[in-house]
Amino acid sequence: MSERPNILWYCTDQQRFDTIGALGNPHVRTPVIDQLVRDGVAFTHTYCQSPICTPSRASFMSGLYPSRVHNTRNGNATFPNWPPVISKLMADVGYECGLIGKFHLQSSGRRTEPRIDDGFSFWKFSHAPRDDWEEGHDYAEWVREQGGDLNALRESDDRVPTELHQTTWASERSIEFIRQPHAGPWMLNVNIYDPHPPFIPPRSYAEQFDPAAMPGPHFLESDMAAQAKLADCDFQDEVRTPEEHDAHAVQARYYAMIAQIDDQFARILQTLDETGQRDNTVIVFTSDHGEALGDHGLMYKGCRFYEGLVRIPLIISWPGRFVADHQSDALVELLDLSATLLDIAGVEMPDYFQGASLRSILEGRDLSDAHRNFVRSEYFDALDPHFTGGSGTYATMHRTRTHKLCVYHGKGVGELFDLENDPWEHENLWDDPTHADLKHRLLAESFDAHVLLTTDVGSERIAPM
């Protein structure tokens, strides 16, 4: 690649894979993202490496699985000194790197997130759209400068209006970054908070989506008993029926938040066009993990690996350089996005890196969809004697082209799904004797993958003894 492009990396928070019109959802409104699908490559089977924020983000920013980078849960005090995050690697080869919004490699509880050697020269921070931090929270300060009170607005009938919304603030800061002079290539990592709970879109957007017109969650009555078997496995909300969750109304508000995202994403792309930078900018649209949204009687996120929780959107476009209007069914991990960005930026791939670049698919040299044989995801939340929030839940997911194995370690329970015949995972085959051989084979594959991919063998070997 003779020239290094700019990179616009737009990452939403807690957005499921099945929330884009052009990818099969007739109930959402996403015309701008739909056009990006037509302009680029949509990887329809992309999986995060953890179904919660910090370990997922730590993983795709480091290029390592969460357990390998020793960052497996939310609320952690620090981020490891090694390895360098990919923005630092890109800054070291001449990229001007900007961060807008959430970073969340460390806890922002009772503090704004401490900076690490992250490579970002443009830093506009907003962990969440609240006014909980006395200083260092750029979004809340922006709202106050315009005479707004975030806490009061969030509790009002109209909620935070679009003009003061965090998603809008992120667009304003993105436009500021794109329009400023750049001596060389740049990467802008935009991390908005939506469609993360609480599901409180501006009233003007909420009114656009009728709960009665929503399809509702993927739920069967048998899900209640299935979740009862997993009661000791950490999750953010209680198991309830769709009616008890008011799931259709939640889905309507969730889609309203995504509609606002689409409108604000349009402003950033328009700025690329206006400044003549669109043709030399790789555009990435993705999310850090998904949302249960009432599926299986669950709302929010936690220690489960259902498709709505671990499968996320990933769309990549570079006009004239990458193939257009292609939907790849290849099994992809977010680690592969990290490797792809380094590849595009001309960064020599570190020998420890665990992602695999998608460039051959993007350039149309390999459209076989044979990128990975399996993808994996982890949830490790050790008990902490100093903090009552640790659950002691450990679980892993091993997903092949046809099946998904979920093991809740130390709990004596697991899940096995035939995704070809049961794509929404209602029939657990874990205890089915006719699938025992398959279960044992997948258990062995999953165990081998965990040992080989996440074991830290220590320092460099310099002698035979």
JOLIN-V107145 format. One line per field, one symbol per residue. burial: I if it has 9 or more other ideal C-beta (glycine too) atoms within 8 Angstrom, else O. A space follows every 10 residues. Layout:
burial=???
This chain:
burial=OOOIIIIIII IIIIIIIIII IIIOIOOIII OIIIIIIIII IIIIIIIIII IIIIIIIIII IIIIIIIIIO IIIOOIOOOO OOIOIIIIII IOIOIIIIII IIIIIIIIOO OIIOOOOIII OIOIIIIIIO IOIOOOIIII OIIIOOOIOI OOIIOOOOII IIOIIIIIII IIIIIOIIOO OOOOIIIIII IIIIIOOOIO IIIIIIOOIO IOOIOIIOIO OOIIOIIOOI OOIOIOIOII OIOOIOIIII IIIIIIIIII IIIIIIIIIO IIOOOOIIOO IIIIIIIIII IIIIIIIIII IIIIIIIIII IIIIIIIIIO OIIIOIOIOI IIIIIIIIII IIIIIOIOIO OOIIIOIIIO IIIIOOOOOO IIOIIIIIII IIOOOOOOOI OOIIIIIIII OOIIIIIIOO IOIIIIIIIO OIOOIIOIII OOOOIOOIIO OIIOIIOOII OOIIOOOOOO OOOOO
